[in-house]
Amino acid sequence: MSDRSQFQREVDAAYTLQVRAATKGAAQAGAFGVGVVTFAHYAWPLFRRQTLPFKAFLVSGFTMAGLVIGADNALLTHEAERRQSEHAIRREARIDLARRGLIGTETEIAKWRAER
């Protein structure tokens, strides 16, 4: 397995995760936007006089915000988990290499990973 193919699989997995979270965030925020616009329509006469395209614009704004925020949060969470697992592996490698009397350089850590 080459590094490039493994990297591509990781990118594809992150993209899939981000798309799912973006879809969920857009649906939730869009539903919230519809609720807010419906409430405003029945609660305020001034808002009731606004045009339908303006109300649709407000709902689409809620939807886009949910899409972006949901995707961003999912990707940040995924990256934090990847960093944490990578840090744990590198720490284990440095400790194991130190027990052998070696300094945990990038090259030595790469060799240690290949051994595992």
N, C-alpha and C positions, 0 to 999 in steps of 0.2 A: 504494500500500500504506500503510495507516494504521499509526500507532504501536501502537494498541490491538490490531489483528489480528496484527501482528508479535510483540507481547508475549505474546499468547495462544498463538501457535505455539511460542514459546520455553518457555512454561510447560508446554504439552503435551509437548514433547520432553523436558523435565526430568522430568516425571511418568512418562513411558514408561521412561526410563532408570532411574529410582528403582524402579519396579515390577519391572523385570527383575533388577536387582541384589538387591532384597529377596527375590525368589523363589529366586534362586541361593543367597543367604546362608542362607535358611531350609532349603533342601534339604541344603546342606553341613553346617550345624550340627545339623540333625535326624538326619542319618546318623551324625554324630559322637556325638550323644546316645544313639542306639540302640546304638552300639558300646560306649559307656561303661557303659550300663545292663546290656548283655549280659555284659560283662566282670565287672562287679560282681556280677551274679547267680551266675556260676560261680565267682568267686574268694572271696566272703565269705558264709558261712552266715547271718550276721545279715541281710544284704541279701536273700538268697534268701527269707527269711521275710516280707519286705515284700509288701504287697498289689499286685496288678496296677494298680489305679488310681494308687497312689503312683508306681510306675515310669513309667506313662504321663504323669503330671504332670511328672516329671523330664525326660522326653524332650520334652514340649511346652515346658518352660522353655528347654531348649537351642534348640529351633526358633524360639521367639519372640525370643530374644536374637540369633540369627543373622539373623532377618528385620530387626530394628531396626538392628543394627550394619551389615549389608550395605547397606540403604537409605540410612542416614546417611552412610556412607563414600562411596557413589556420588554423592550429592547434594553433599557437600562438595568432592569432586574436580571435579565439573562446574562448581560455582560458582567454584572457583579458576581453572579454565581460562577461563571467561567473563571473570572479572576481569582475567586476564593479557592476553587478546586485546583487551578494551576499553581497558586501559592502553596497549597498543601503538598502537592507533588514535589515542587521544587525544594520545599523545606525538608521533606523526607529524603530527597536525593542528597542534599547538602549534609544532613546528619549521617546518612549511610556512608557517603564519601569521606567524611571526617573520621569515622570509625576505622576506615581503611588507611587513613593517613594521607588522603588526597584533598586538594583544595577544590571546592565546588565551583569551578569555572563553567562557562556555557558549554564548552566542548566536553568536559567531564560529565556534566548533567545530561547532555545528549547521548553520550556513551552509556550512562547508567540507565537511561530510558530504553535504549536499544537492548540492553541485557534483560530487562524486565519483559 
